Amino acid sequence: MMIDPGLLAGGGILAALACGLSLGLTLRSHRIRMQAAQAALRSELELLLDARHAECAGQIAQLGESVSELAKNAQSVDAAKGGITRSARAQAMQLLRSGMSPDNAAAAVGIGRREMHLLASVSRILIMK
């Protein structure tokens, strides 16, 4: 008994189609699993980024509070030294340049007479150079 070559070819084609169909289904299920894994990784990454963002925002807020506290401390240190602040010194220099006497300028700015006289003396010396 001889097998028809057309039948053999048809059987081979059917086997190839079945194998291709099986491979296609396998690839499709693999692609679906990969998409699900990608979505899960993406959501995990978003959660991690949100947590890091919140942590950084908290640290930035703490730094802002620290900076304002340091600025207050710097003002307290200037006042505790008994010296005059930069703004008071600048105001005193303006008054002295306008021709006001050191005693009147000291009263206007609210600093000691001796400090004002010293500031006026230093100012005169610097102008001479």
C-alpha positions in Angstrom: 0.0 0.0 0.0 1.3 3.2 -1.1 0.6 6.5 0.7 -0.5 9.3 -1.5 2.2 12.1 -1.6 -0.5 14.7 -1.5 -1.9 13.2 1.7 1.6 13.3 3.2 2.1 16.9 2.1 -1.4 17.9 3.5 -0.6 16.1 6.8 2.7 18.0 7.0 1.0 21.3 6.4 -1.6 20.5 9.0 1.1 19.6 11.5 3.0 22.8 10.7 -0.2 24.8 11.1 -0.9 23.2 14.4 2.6 23.9 15.6 2.4 27.5 14.4 -0.9 27.9 16.1 0.5 26.5 19.3 3.5 28.7 19.0 1.3 31.8 18.4 -0.8 31.0 21.4 2.3 30.5 23.5 3.8 33.8 22.4 0.5 35.6 23.0 0.2 34.3 26.6 3.9 35.2 27.1 3.2 38.7 25.8 0.2 39.1 28.2 2.3 37.9 31.1 5.1 40.4 30.2 2.6 43.3 29.9 1.2 42.4 33.4 4.7 42.2 34.8 5.6 45.6 33.2 2.4 47.1 34.7 3.3 45.7 38.1 6.8 47.1 37.9 5.6 50.4 36.7 3.2 50.7 39.7 5.9 49.7 42.1 8.2 52.3 40.6 5.6 55.0 40.9 5.0 54.1 44.6 8.8 54.3 45.2 9.0 57.6 43.4 6.1 59.0 45.4 7.6 57.9 48.7 11.0 59.4 47.7 9.3 62.7 46.7 7.5 62.9 50.0 10.7 62.2 51.9 12.5 64.9 49.9 9.7 67.4 50.5 9.9 66.8 54.2 13.7 67.3 54.2 13.3 70.5 52.2 10.8 71.8 54.8 13.2 70.9 57.6 16.0 72.7 55.8 13.8 75.8 55.5 13.0 75.8 59.2 16.7 75.4 60.0 17.6 78.3 57.8 15.1 80.6 59.4 16.2 79.5 62.8 19.8 80.1 61.9 18.9 83.6 60.7 17.2 84.3 64.0 20.2 83.0 65.9 22.5 85.2 63.8 20.4 88.3 64.7 20.5 87.3 68.4 24.3 86.9 68.3 24.7 90.4 66.8 22.5 91.8 69.5 24.2 89.8 72.2 27.6 91.1 71.1 26.6 94.6 72.1 27.7 95.8 68.7 25.6 97.4 66.1 24.0 95.6 63.3 24.8 96.2 59.6 21.6 98.0 59.0 22.1 100.3 62.1 25.7 101.0 61.0 24.5 101.8 57.5 21.8 104.1 58.9 24.4 105.8 61.2 26.8 106.3 58.3 24.1 108.0 56.3 23.2 110.3 59.1 26.9 111.2 59.7 27.4 111.9 55.9 24.3 114.1 56.0 26.1 116.3 58.5 24.3 115.2 61.7 26.5 115.3 64.9 27.5 111.9 66.3 25.5 112.5 69.5 22.3 113.2 67.6 22.9 110.3 65.2 23.5 108.0 68.1 20.1 109.0 69.6 18.4 108.7 66.3 19.7 105.2 65.5 19.5 104.0 69.1 23.1 103.0 69.7 25.7 104.2 72.3 27.4 107.6 72.0 30.8 106.1 72.3 30.1 103.6 69.5 28.9 106.4 67.3 32.0 108.5 68.0 34.1 105.5 67.2 32.2 105.0 63.9 32.6 108.6 63.0 36.4 108.5 63.8 36.9 105.4 61.7 34.9 106.9 58.9 37.0 110.1 58.9 40.2 108.1 58.9 39.0 106.0 55.9 38.0 109.1 54.0 41.5 110.6 54.5 43.2 107.7 52.7 
